[in-house]
Amino acid sequence: MAQMQPASHFAVGAVLLHRKSARRYQVLHGPDLCCIEAGRVPAYAYRLHAPEGAGDPMVWVRPAAEMEDGRFVVVAQATGGADAGG
């Protein structure tokens, strides 16, 4: 039986500021399509936002509960363009 996933708090393509590091990240996938295998924990996949992250192929995955607990804040909404998700 398929498990219902909660609606994403952060939209795919949104640019987030990580308060502790002051780095900006772009959301690639939300908890509707992304989970951590162990326990099927809803998660977000994200990467450094250009220009800081230009050429950096690293994709980060973090549990949705951590992403949504206040350590990340939206600084730019998703544009809805063809490359909004990656």
Secondary structure, 3 states (H helix, E strand, C coil): CCCCCCCCCCCCCCEEEECCCCCEEEEEECCCCCEECCCCEEEEEEEECCCCCCCCCCCEEEEHHHHHHHHEEEEECCCCCCCCCC
